Amino acid sequence: MRIAVAVDYGKIPNAASLDVVGRELFLELGKLMNKEKSFTIAALKYSNLGIGDFNSHYDCISIPNMGGFRLPHERSLSCKNLSIGIAGIDEVILGEKVYTKKSDWQKNKPFIETEVPRWKENIDKLTFIHVPSLSEKNEMIKHLKIPADKIFVIPHGVNSSFYKPSDDRIKTRKNFLDKLYISNNPYFLHVGETNWARKNVPNLLKAFSIAKIENIPHHLIIVGKYDEHISNMAKKIPDVHVLGRVSNEILLGLLQNSDCLLYPSLHEGFGLPLVEAMACGTPSITSNVFSPPEVIADTGLLVDPYNVIDISEKIITLAKDEK
């Protein structure tokens, strides 16, 4: 069998987690190919799928990282045995709430209204769809009208040889924070992205500022690409550090040495940082809606993402209760 895998996310910007999904899948398939020797794989650009006599070269096509509500482009729909992975249709479910600018929502709303019905119209061209959580499967059935028997739940995983607990969190934390020029205090971590609205960063910052009134010793470290609006909000709150994008090695150190991952998103299709945190032995405070309860089970605390007091109380609980 000859398998083609799209390992990029086309021209969509700021889709780092989706690129990780495609890249890691391809690497794992490569290991399996060398072991089984029953199939071959080829890494292709998403934009190149379906060009030329494509079906004569490949028996199966995988687009593992389509993201949310967008249907694969027209050429790819002509490929035989096409499977796709989708996650995160927050724009369809929550609308304007997950947009950082009202103008962006107004611009995208007509496109969403046009695109969503196309799933039902083109579903026969897809062999199967895989999603990372049961929550996502239910949302795809409800909002995109995809038949249940077309959707398979395959949770994301992490490289456990890389993401693993620290041998001595208290000792390594000081050495690690010294390298970042941050004082040696216990801290919470937030891993985000450009879309701070969906990640619920304003409510997170408000909740943390309330928790600081209770004299918790913790700082808050925020990583990910954020715009000036978030940086300005963070500057007004004591003990908040916005680091921007960091390397995988620094992210690993931040997760290993953190007391908790704060991740109260309005919507998550899966929430890969939750699993990365678990692999590092770090608990999470995350949302009680959509996929996070399914992902973390009993490894953290759940909050109402719209309730700042609830978030702050859980932060205080975890800061003061060592067990």
ZIMO-V75693 format. One record per pair of residues at least 12 apart in sequence whose C-alpha atoms are under 10 Angstrom apart, sorted by sequence separation. I is the first residue (numbers start at 1). J is the second residue. If there is no record, write none. Layout:
i:j
I:J
I:J
This chain:
i:j
7:19
8:20
9:21
29:41
30:42
49:61
72:84
96:108
173:185
174:186
208:220
222:234
230:242
231:243
261:273
262:274
274:286
284:296
302:314
303:315
6:19
7:20
8:21
9:22
49:62
63:76
71:84
95:108
96:109
137:150
138:151
173:186
231:244
261:274
283:296
288:301
289:302
301:314
7:21
8:22
49:63
91:105
95:109
137:151
170:184
173:187
190:204
220:234
284:298
285:299
286:300
287:301
288:302
289:303
300:314
301:315
7:22
8:23
26:41
61:76
71:86
136:151
137:152
170:185
205:220
261:276
271:286
283:298
284:299
285:300
286:301
287:302
288:303
289:304
6:22
7:23
26:42
27:43
42:58
46:62
70:86
137:153
170:186
226:242
261:277
283:299
284:300
285:301
286:302
287:303
288:304
289:305
301:317
5:22
6:23
7:24
26:43
41:58
44:61
46:63
62:79
67:84
68:85
69:86
91:108
92:109
95:112
129:146
134:151
136:153
220:237
225:242
226:243
227:244
260:277
261:278
275:292
278:295
282:299
283:300
284:301
285:302
286:303
287:304
288:305
301:318
5:23
7:25
40:58
44:62
45:63
61:79
66:84
67:85
68:86
69:87
91:109
134:152
135:153
220:238
221:239
222:240
223:241
224:242
225:243
226:244
255:273
260:278
274:292
278:296
281:299
282:300
283:301
284:302
285:303
286:304
287:305
300:318
7:26
41:60
42:61
43:62
44:63
46:65
60:79
61:80
62:81
63:82
64:83
65:84
66:85
67:86
68:87
69:88
70:89
129:148
133:152
134:153
219:238
220:239
221:240
222:241
223:242
224:243
225:244
226:245
258:277
268:287
277:296
286:305
287:306
5:25
6:26
23:43
39:59
41:61
46:66
59:79
60:80
61:81
62:82
63:83
64:84
65:85
66:86
67:87
68:88
69:89
92:112
129:149
130:150
131:151
132:152
133:153
134:154
188:208
219:239
220:240
221:241
222:242
223:243
224:244
225:245
256:276
264:284
266:286
267:287
270:290
271:291
272:292
275:295
5:26
22:43
54:75
58:79
59:80
60:81
61:82
62:83
63:84
64:85
65:86
66:87
67:88
68:89
69:90
91:112
92:113
119:140
123:144
128:149
129:150
130:151
131:152
132:153
133:154
134:155
201:222
218:239
219:240
220:241
221:242
222:243
223:244
224:245
225:246
255:276
256:277
260:281
261:282
262:283
263:284
264:285
265:286
266:287
267:288
268:289
269:290
270:291
271:292
274:295
275:296
278:299
4:26
54:76
58:80
59:81
60:82
61:83
62:84
63:85
64:86
65:87
66:88
67:89
68:90
69:91
123:145
128:150
129:151
130:152
131:153
132:154
133:155
217:239
218:240
219:241
220:242
221:243
222:244
223:245
224:246
251:273
255:277
256:278
258:280
259:281
260:282
261:283
262:284
263:285
264:286
265:287
266:288
267:289
268:290
269:291
270:292
274:296
277:299
278:300
49:72
50:73
52:75
55:78
56:79
58:81
59:82
60:83
61:84
62:85
63:86
64:87
68:91
69:92
123:146
127:150
128:151
129:152
130:153
131:154
132:155
133:156
221:244
222:245
223:246
254:277
255:278
256:279
257:280
258:281
259:282
260:283
261:284
262:285
263:286
264:287
265:288
266:289
267:290
268:291
269:292
270:293
272:295
5:29
49:73
50:74
51:75
54:78
55:79
56:80
68:92
92:116
119:143
120:144
121:145
122:146
123:147
126:150
127:151
128:152
129:153
130:154
131:155
132:156
252:276
255:279
256:280
257:281
258:282
259:283
260:284
261:285
262:286
263:287
264:288
265:289
266:290
267:291
268:292
270:294
271:295
287:311
47:72
49:74
50:75
51:76
54:79
55:80
119:144
120:145
121:146
129:154
130:155
131:156
132:157
201:226
205:230
209:234
212:237
251:276
252:277
255:280
256:281
257:282
258:283
259:284
260:285
261:286
262:287
264:289
265:290
267:292
270:295
271:296
274:299
286:311
3:29
46:72
47:73
49:75
50:76
53:79
54:80
55:81
117:143
118:144
119:145
120:146
124:150
212:238
254:280
255:281
256:282
274:300
285:311
46:73
48:75
49:76
50:77
51:78
116:143
117:144
118:145
119:146
120:147
123:150
202:229
206:233
209:236
210:237
212:239
223:250
224:251
253:280
255:282
265:292
47:75
48:76
49:77
50:78
51:79
116:144
117:145
196:224
202:230
205:233
206:234
209:237
223:251
252:280
255:283
264:292
286:314
47:76
49:78
50:79
115:144
116:145
187:216
193:222
195:224
196:225
201:230
205:234
208:237
209:238
263:292
285:314
46:76
49:79
50:80
186:216
187:217
188:218
189:219
190:220
191:221
192:222
193:223
194:224
195:225
196:226
208:238
209:239
285:315
186:217
187:218
188:219
189:220
190:221
191:222
192:223
193:224
194:225
195:226
196:227
202:233
205:236
206:237
208:239
209:240
223:254
284:315
185:217
186:218
187:219
188:220
189:221
190:222
191:223
192:224
193:225
194:226
195:227
201:233
202:234
205:237
208:240
222:254
185:218
186:219
187:220
188:221
189:222
190:223
191:224
192:225
193:226
194:227
196:229
201:234
221:254
285:318
184:218
185:219
186:220
187:221
188:222
189:223
190:224
191:225
192:226
193:227
196:230
284:318
7:42
8:43
10:45
11:46
184:219
185:220
205:240
283:318
1:37
2:38
3:39
4:40
5:41
6:42
7:43
8:44
9:45
10:46
11:47
183:219
194:230
1:38
2:39
3:40
4:41
5:42
6:43
7:44
8:45
9:46
10:47
182:219
221:258
1:39
2:40
3:41
4:42
5:43
6:44
7:45
8:46
9:47
10:48
26:64
220:258
262:300
264:302
265:303
266:304
267:305
1:40
2:41
3:42
4:43
5:44
6:45
7:46
8:47
25:64
182:221
219:258
261:300
262:301
263:302
264:303
265:304
266:305
1:41
2:42
3:43
4:44
5:45
6:46
22:62
25:65
218:258
220:260
221:261
222:262
260:300
263:303
264:304
265:305
266:306
4:45
5:46
6:47
22:63
23:64
70:111
218:259
220:261
221:262
260:301
264:305
265:306
6:48
22:64
23:65
70:112
83:125
84:126
220:262
263:305
264:306
6:49
21:64
22:65
69:112
82:125
83:126
84:127
85:128
86:129
87:130
88:131
5:49
21:65
22:66
71:115
81:125
82:126
83:127
84:128
85:129
86:130
87:131
88:132
4:49
19:64
20:65
70:115
71:116
77:122
80:125
81:126
82:127
83:128
84:129
85:130
86:131
87:132
18:64
19:65
69:115
70:116
71:117
77:123
79:125
80:126
81:127
82:128
83:129
84:130
85:131
86:132
87:133
93:139
18:65
19:66
69:116
71:118
72:119
77:124
78:125
79:126
80:127
81:128
82:129
83:130
84:131
85:132
89:136
92:139
264:311
17:65
18:66
70:118
71:119
74:122
77:125
78:126
87:135
88:136
18:67
69:118
70:119
76:125
77:126
87:136
90:139
93:142
262:311
4:54
15:65
17:67
69:119
72:122
76:126
86:136
87:137
89:139
93:143
71:122
86:137
88:139
89:140
92:143
189:240
193:244
15:67
71:123
87:139
88:140
92:144
187:239
188:240
189:241
190:242
192:244
193:245
4:57
87:140
187:240
191:244
192:245
262:315
2:56
3:57
4:58
9:63
72:126
86:140
89:143
185:239
191:245
208:262
2:57
3:58
4:59
5:60
6:61
7:62
8:63
9:64
10:65
12:67
89:144
260:315
2:58
3:59
4:60
5:61
6:62
7:63
8:64
9:65
10:66
183:239
1:58
2:59
3:60
4:61
5:62
6:63
7:64
8:65
9:66
182:239
1:59
2:60
3:61
4:62
5:63
6:64
7:65
8:66
9:67
204:262
260:318
1:60
2:61
3:62
4:63
5:64
6:65
182:241
204:263
259:318
260:319
6:66
191:251
204:264
259:319
201:262
203:264
204:265
189:251
201:263
203:265
22:85
180:243
191:254
200:263
201:264
259:322
21:85
67:131
190:254
191:255
199:263
200:264
201:265
64:129
65:130
86:151
189:254
190:255
199:264
200:265
201:266
61:127
62:128
63:129
64:130
65:131
85:151
188:254
189:255
198:264
199:265
200:266
18:85
60:127
62:129
63:130
64:131
83:150
84:151
85:152
187:254
188:255
198:265
199:266
200:267
18:86
85:153
189:257
190:258
197:265
198:266
199:267
18:87
85:154
188:257
189:258
196:265
197:266
198:267
199:268
180:250
187:257
188:258
189:259
190:260
191:261
192:262
197:267
198:268
69:140
179:250
186:257
187:258
188:259
189:260
190:261
191:262
192:263
68:140
186:258
187:259
188:260
189:261
190:262
191:263
185:258
186:259
187:260
188:261
189:262
190:263
192:265
69:143
176:250
186:260
187:261
188:262
189:263
190:264
69:144
177:253
176:253
177:254
3:81
4:82
5:83
6:84
176:254
5:84
173:253
176:256
177:257
172:253
173:254
176:257
191:272
192:273
191:273
173:256
174:257
190:273
191:274
169:253
172:256
173:257
163:248
172:257
173:258
162:248
163:249
166:252
171:257
162:249
165:252
166:253
169:256
170:257
200:287
163:251
164:252
165:253
168:256
169:257
170:258
189:277
163:252
164:253
166:255
167:256
168:257
169:258
162:252
163:253
165:255
166:256
169:259
164:255
165:256
166:257
163:255
164:256
165:257
163:256
100:194
101:195
190:284
100:195
189:284
99:195
100:196
101:197
188:284
98:195
99:196
100:197
188:285
218:315
98:196
99:197
100:198
210:308
211:309
214:312
218:316
98:197
99:198
210:309
214:313
216:315
97:197
98:198
207:307
208:308
211:311
212:312
216:316
96:197
97:198
98:199
204:305
207:308
208:309
210:311
211:312
215:316
216:317
218:319
96:198
98:200
203:305
204:306
206:308
207:309
210:312
211:313
214:316
216:318
217:319
218:320
97:200
203:306
204:307
205:308
206:309
207:310
208:311
209:312
210:313
211:314
212:315
213:316
216:319
217:320
94:198
203:307
204:308
207:311
208:312
211:315
212:316
215:319
216:320
200:305
203:308
206:311
207:312
208:313
210:315
211:316
199:305
200:306
202:308
203:309
205:311
206:312
207:313
210:316
211:317
91:198
204:311
205:312
207:314
208:315
90:198
203:311
204:312
207:315
208:316
211:319
203:312
207:316
204:315
163:275
164:276
165:277
163:276
164:277
165:278
156:270
158:272
162:276
163:277
164:278
165:279
166:280
155:270
156:271
157:272
158:273
163:278
164:279
165:280
166:281
156:272
160:276
163:279
164:280
165:281
166:282
155:272
158:275
159:276
162:279
163:280
164:281
165:282
157:275
158:276
161:279
162:280
163:281
164:282
156:275
157:276
158:277
160:279
158:278
159:279
160:280
158:279
157:279
188:315
139:269
188:318
25:156
188:319
25:157
136:268
137:269
187:319
24:157
135:268
136:269
186:319
24:158
135:269
136:270
21:156
24:159
133:268
134:269
135:270
21:157
133:269
134:270
21:158
132:269
133:270
131:269
132:270
133:271
131:270
132:271
156:295
132:272
155:295
139:290
138:290
135:289
136:290
135:290
136:291
134:290
135:291
133:290
134:291
135:292
133:291
135:293
132:291
133:292
135:294
134:294
135:295
133:294
134:295
133:295
132:295
98:265
98:266
97:266
98:267
97:267
94:266
94:267
93:267
17:193
90:266
91:267
16:193
90:267
15:193
89:267
90:268
14:193
15:194
88:267
89:268
90:269
14:194
88:268
89:269
13:194
14:195
87:268
88:269
87:269
88:270
86:269
87:270
88:271
87:271
68:269
67:269
88:290
88:291
14:225
21:272
17:271
17:272
17:273
